[in-house]
Amino acid sequence: MQKYFSRIDFKQVFFIGVFVVLALMLLNLSTRITEFQSVSKQKVKMQTEVARLGKTRDVLQTDLAFTTSEAAVDEWARSEGYLVQPGDIRIIPLVPDNATSVPTKAVVPTPGAIEKWEVWYALFLAE
């Protein structure tokens, strides 16, 4: 045994140890690079989502500003509230008394029953 240990070169053991440590560090680096790429992709997705939500927020703020304005109230009052301002003439369309609406009946064709031999005939012999 004594003879065996005396033949071991400690420089070789040191270099082998350094090589093993470097190999382990490279494996760890590879794992970290893969994780970095995954996180980078998620970052790009999140930036896109944040930009989209920012645009949605801007549109909603614009709509909110309009709905609380005098112009929106005036538009609603004239279109849906049937209100008029002083000097306006209110026009109400009336349907004539003799006008009746006649519904038109739509004809929907119903498919007829097809015999099995007609299906086979159309499958093999029809053009």
Backbone as CSV, one residue per row, in Angstrom:
resi,resn,N_x,N_y,N_z,CA_x,CA_y,CA_z,C_x,C_y,C_z
1,MET,0.801,-1.184,0.000,0.000,0.000,0.000,0.853,1.262,0.000
2,GLN,1.862,1.234,0.796,2.759,2.367,0.907,3.357,2.690,-0.461
3,LYS,3.660,1.668,-1.184,4.272,1.843,-2.477,3.274,2.477,-3.471
4,TYR,2.029,2.100,-3.361,0.992,2.611,-4.250,0.800,4.104,-4.049
5,PHE,0.719,4.565,-2.812,0.513,5.979,-2.538,1.730,6.812,-2.914
6,SER,2.861,6.259,-2.854,4.048,7.030,-3.215,4.099,7.273,-4.716
7,ARG,3.450,6.431,-5.496,3.482,6.584,-6.946,2.442,7.597,-7.433
8,ILE,1.474,7.976,-6.599,0.427,8.924,-7.011,1.043,10.310,-7.111
9,ASP,0.806,10.899,-8.258,1.298,12.252,-8.479,0.185,13.221,-8.067
10,PHE,0.472,14.069,-7.105,-0.551,14.969,-6.583,-0.925,16.053,-7.580
11,LYS,-0.059,16.373,-8.533,-0.401,17.316,-9.590,-1.519,16.750,-10.455
12,GLN,-1.419,15.441,-10.773,-2.465,14.809,-11.570,-3.786,14.799,-10.813
13,VAL,-3.743,14.485,-9.540,-4.968,14.480,-8.725,-5.563,15.880,-8.685
14,PHE,-4.720,16.910,-8.549,-5.196,18.286,-8.522,-5.872,18.651,-9.845
15,PHE,-5.241,18.321,-10.978,-5.821,18.640,-12.281,-7.100,17.864,-12.539
16,ILE,-7.155,16.613,-12.114,-8.393,15.837,-12.262,-9.505,16.471,-11.428
17,GLY,-9.165,16.886,-10.218,-10.155,17.552,-9.370,-10.652,18.847,-9.986
18,VAL,-9.728,19.642,-10.540,-10.109,20.890,-11.198,-10.990,20.591,-12.404
19,PHE,-10.640,19.546,-13.172,-11.442,19.161,-14.332,-12.860,18.768,-13.916
20,VAL,-12.995,17.995,-12.868,-14.315,17.572,-12.381,-15.128,18.785,-11.938
21,VAL,-14.485,19.706,-11.219,-15.194,20.909,-10.765,-15.638,21.747,-11.956
22,LEU,-14.777,21.908,-12.959,-15.148,22.671,-14.157,-16.288,21.998,-14.916
23,ALA,-16.262,20.659,-15.001,-17.342,19.943,-15.677,-18.663,20.169,-14.950
24,LEU,-18.658,20.116,-13.634,-19.880,20.368,-12.857,-20.354,21.811,-13.041
25,MET,-19.420,22.747,-13.098,-19.799,24.143,-13.318,-20.413,24.341,-14.702
26,LEU,-19.891,23.664,-15.724,-20.459,23.766,-17.069,-21.865,23.182,-17.123
27,LEU,-22.085,22.061,-16.430,-23.434,21.494,-16.391,-24.398,22.462,-15.717
28,ASN,-23.967,23.082,-14.635,-24.804,24.056,-13.951,-25.057,25.268,-14.845
29,LEU,-24.038,25.692,-15.593,-24.185,26.822,-16.505,-25.204,26.507,-17.593
30,SER,-25.172,25.296,-18.121,-26.125,24.891,-19.145,-27.551,24.962,-18.614
31,THR,-27.747,24.490,-17.402,-29.077,24.545,-16.793,-29.518,25.991,-16.609
32,ARG,-28.611,26.842,-16.175,-28.957,28.245,-15.963,-29.264,28.953,-17.279
33,ILE,-28.540,28.614,-18.347,-28.816,29.229,-19.655,-30.199,28.833,-20.144
34,THR,-30.561,27.568,-19.988,-31.887,27.108,-20.393,-32.971,27.835,-19.604
35,GLU,-32.752,27.983,-18.311,-33.724,28.691,-17.467,-33.806,30.165,-17.859
36,PHE,-32.669,30.779,-18.189,-32.650,32.174,-18.616,-33.451,32.368,-19.903
37,GLN,-33.295,31.452,-20.859,-34.040,31.557,-22.106,-35.540,31.448,-21.857
38,SER,-35.932,30.548,-20.980,-37.346,30.395,-20.648,-37.899,31.660,-19.997
39,VAL,-37.153,32.215,-19.075,-37.592,33.434,-18.391,-37.623,34.607,-19.367
40,SER,-36.688,34.651,-20.306,-36.679,35.723,-21.302,-37.923,35.664,-22.179
41,LYS,-38.319,34.460,-22.582,-39.544,34.313,-23.376,-40.763,34.770,-22.578
42,GLN,-40.812,34.406,-21.318,-41.930,34.838,-20.474,-41.931,36.356,-20.314
43,LYS,-40.749,36.953,-20.237,-40.654,38.398,-20.113,-41.233,39.088,-21.338
44,VAL,-40.910,38.570,-22.529,-41.435,39.162,-23.762,-42.953,39.032,-23.797
45,LYS,-43.468,37.863,-23.399,-44.927,37.677,-23.369,-45.581,38.654,-22.402
46,MET,-44.986,38.826,-21.243,-45.552,39.731,-20.243,-45.488,41.181,-20.717
47,GLN,-44.407,41.567,-21.399,-44.311,42.925,-21.920,-45.404,43.175,-22.957
48,THR,-45.657,42.175,-23.800,-46.723,42.297,-24.789,-48.073,42.429,-24.105
49,GLU,-48.303,41.622,-23.095,-49.569,41.670,-22.356,-49.740,43.017,-21.652
50,VAL,-48.673,43.535,-21.072,-48.741,44.825,-20.391,-49.051,45.937,-21.397
51,ALA,-48.434,45.878,-22.573,-48.702,46.889,-23.602,-50.153,46.818,-24.057
52,ARG,-50.671,45.591,-24.243,-52.072,45.428,-24.657,-53.016,45.958,-23.587
53,LEU,-52.733,45.645,-22.335,-53.583,46.126,-21.249,-53.483,47.643,-21.096
54,GLY,-52.317,48.202,-21.370,-52.178,49.656,-21.324,-53.041,50.330,-22.379
55,LYS,-53.072,49.764,-23.583,-53.921,50.319,-24.642,-55.392,50.189,-24.267
56,THR,-55.764,49.048,-23.673,-57.147,48.870,-23.235,-57.504,49.901,-22.173
57,ARG,-56.581,50.151,-21.234,-56.810,51.161,-20.202,-57.017,52.535,-20.827
58,ASP,-56.207,52.870,-21.822,-56.341,54.171,-22.473,-57.705,54.317,-23.154
59,VAL,-58.142,53.258,-23.832,-59.453,53.300,-24.495,-60.564,53.451,-23.465
60,LEU,-60.469,52.709,-22.372,-61.498,52.799,-21.339,-61.503,54.171,-20.667
61,GLN,-60.337,54.762,-20.460,-60.289,56.106,-19.881,-60.907,57.125,-20.824
62,THR,-60.669,56.946,-22.130,-61.277,57.843,-23.109,-62.793,57.698,-23.085
63,ASP,-63.280,56.456,-23.055,-64.723,56.229,-22.985,-65.319,56.815,-21.706
64,LEU,-64.614,56.654,-20.597,-65.092,57.191,-19.328,-65.157,58.712,-19.375
65,ALA,-64.142,59.322,-19.957,-64.134,60.779,-20.068,-65.296,61.256,-20.934
66,PHE,-65.601,60.527,-22.013,-66.710,60.924,-22.877,-68.049,60.739,-22.177
67,THR,-68.211,59.602,-21.485,-69.514,59.336,-20.868,-69.828,60.298,-19.734
68,THR,-68.834,60.909,-19.141,-69.097,61.871,-18.076,-69.143,63.301,-18.599
69,SER,-69.059,63.485,-19.904,-69.055,64.831,-20.470,-70.475,65.277,-20.810
70,GLU,-70.607,66.575,-21.053,-71.899,67.150,-21.443,-72.344,66.635,-22.813
71,ALA,-71.387,66.380,-23.701,-71.725,65.907,-25.051,-72.400,64.545,-24.989
72,ALA,-71.937,63.670,-24.099,-72.543,62.342,-23.986,-73.948,62.435,-23.434
73,VAL,-74.141,63.298,-22.450,-75.483,63.470,-21.883,-76.418,64.029,-22.934
74,ASP,-75.950,65.012,-23.704,-76.778,65.600,-24.761,-77.112,64.568,-25.838
75,GLU,-76.134,63.763,-26.216,-76.374,62.724,-27.228,-77.414,61.713,-26.741
76,TRP,-77.281,61.283,-25.491,-78.253,60.314,-24.955,-79.634,60.937,-24.866
77,ALA,-79.718,62.175,-24.424,-81.013,62.825,-24.258,-81.735,62.958,-25.586
78,ARG,-81.000,63.220,-26.651,-81.646,63.384,-27.951,-81.973,62.054,-28.625
79,SER,-81.106,61.033,-28.443,-81.332,59.784,-29.169,-82.221,58.810,-28.399
80,GLU,-81.936,58.588,-27.131,-82.671,57.580,-26.381,-83.666,58.180,-25.389
81,GLY,-83.395,59.367,-24.906,-84.279,59.992,-23.921,-85.430,60.741,-24.557
82,TYR,-85.403,60.947,-25.860,-86.438,61.656,-26.618,-86.708,63.043,-26.040
83,LEU,-85.640,63.707,-25.652,-85.756,65.056,-25.122,-85.333,66.047,-26.194
84,VAL,-85.826,67.286,-26.073,-85.484,68.329,-27.033,-84.987,69.545,-26.273
85,GLN,-84.223,70.354,-26.967,-83.784,71.616,-26.401,-84.770,72.706,-26.813
86,PRO,-84.759,73.810,-26.113,-85.646,74.911,-26.532,-85.335,75.332,-27.962
87,GLY,-86.371,75.442,-28.769,-86.216,75.823,-30.166,-86.221,74.622,-31.107
88,ASP,-86.055,73.391,-30.587,-86.102,72.201,-31.427,-87.552,71.794,-31.651
89,ILE,-87.793,71.130,-32.751,-89.130,70.601,-33.045,-89.042,69.092,-32.931
90,ARG,-89.873,68.540,-32.055,-89.867,67.092,-31.839,-90.757,66.435,-32.882
91,ILE,-90.202,65.440,-33.573,-90.942,64.712,-34.597,-91.086,63.278,-34.142
92,ILE,-92.334,62.814,-34.091,-92.614,61.440,-33.703,-93.226,60.744,-34.909
93,PRO,-92.543,59.772,-35.503,-93.122,59.062,-36.651,-94.276,58.181,-36.188
94,LEU,-95.395,58.258,-36.913,-96.573,57.457,-36.604,-96.839,56.484,-37.740
95,VAL,-97.352,55.318,-37.391,-97.714,54.313,-38.381,-99.164,54.572,-38.784
96,PRO,-99.466,54.581,-40.096,-100.866,54.807,-40.514,-101.793,53.729,-39.947
97,ASP,-103.047,54.102,-39.732,-104.016,53.177,-39.143,-104.297,51.983,-40.044
98,ASN,-104.308,52.177,-41.355,-104.666,51.085,-42.266,-103.473,50.197,-42.632
99,ALA,-102.322,50.477,-42.116,-101.135,49.682,-42.447,-101.069,48.456,-41.537
100,THR,-101.023,47.323,-42.147,-100.859,46.071,-41.393,-99.636,45.361,-41.943
101,SER,-98.921,44.776,-41.060,-97.745,44.050,-41.513,-98.143,42.603,-41.758
102,VAL,-97.805,42.105,-42.931,-98.116,40.733,-43.299,-96.816,39.946,-43.273
103,PRO,-96.743,38.980,-42.404,-95.502,38.204,-42.383,-95.388,37.328,-43.630
104,THR,-94.212,37.234,-44.151,-93.997,36.364,-45.306,-93.530,35.007,-44.798
105,LYS,-94.097,33.994,-45.397,-93.783,32.640,-44.990,-92.618,32.131,-45.836
106,ALA,-91.587,31.720,-45.171,-90.427,31.192,-45.873,-90.601,29.696,-46.059
107,VAL,-90.435,29.243,-47.290,-90.565,27.825,-47.592,-89.197,27.176,-47.425
108,VAL,-89.137,26.197,-46.554,-87.892,25.477,-46.319,-88.043,24.090,-46.919
109,PRO,-87.248,23.766,-47.934,-87.385,22.438,-48.537,-86.891,21.365,-47.571
110,THR,-87.653,20.302,-47.496,-87.258,19.176,-46.649,-86.710,18.073,-47.542
111,PRO,-85.602,17.512,-47.182,-85.035,16.451,-48.021,-85.900,15.192,-47.940
112,GLY,-86.047,14.552,-49.082,-86.825,13.312,-49.125,-85.965,12.126,-48.721
113,ALA,-86.628,11.044,-48.404,-85.916,9.830,-48.010,-85.246,9.214,-49.236
114,ILE,-84.007,8.839,-49.109,-83.253,8.229,-50.199,-83.042,6.763,-49.853
115,GLU,-83.315,5.933,-50.834,-83.129,4.487,-50.644,-81.640,4.166,-50.644
116,LYS,-81.277,3.063,-50.007,-79.868,2.671,-49.942,-79.295,2.362,-51.318
117,TRP,-80.073,1.733,-52.168,-79.556,1.379,-53.479,-79.271,2.626,-54.307
118,GLU,-80.036,3.744,-54.049,-79.785,4.986,-54.770,-78.443,5.604,-54.338
119,VAL,-78.119,5.454,-53.074,-76.841,5.962,-52.588,-75.698,5.195,-53.239
120,TRP,-75.799,3.846,-53.289,-74.748,3.030,-53.888,-74.641,3.289,-55.394
121,TYR,-75.793,3.467,-56.030,-75.802,3.748,-57.458,-75.086,5.078,-57.744
122,ALA,-75.398,6.115,-56.934,-74.762,7.428,-57.124,-73.278,7.350,-56.801
123,LEU,-72.908,6.511,-55.863,-71.517,6.409,-55.476,-70.664,5.775,-56.575
124,PHE,-71.160,4.725,-57.191,-70.341,3.981,-58.156,-70.624,4.327,-59.610
125,LEU,-71.864,4.617,-59.967,-72.199,4.745,-61.373,-72.509,6.166,-61.832
126,ALA,-72.779,7.072,-60.916,-73.121,8.427,-61.321,-71.861,9.179,-61.726
127,GLU,-72.036,10.210,-62.512,-70.896,10.999,-63.001,-70.457,12.021,-62.000
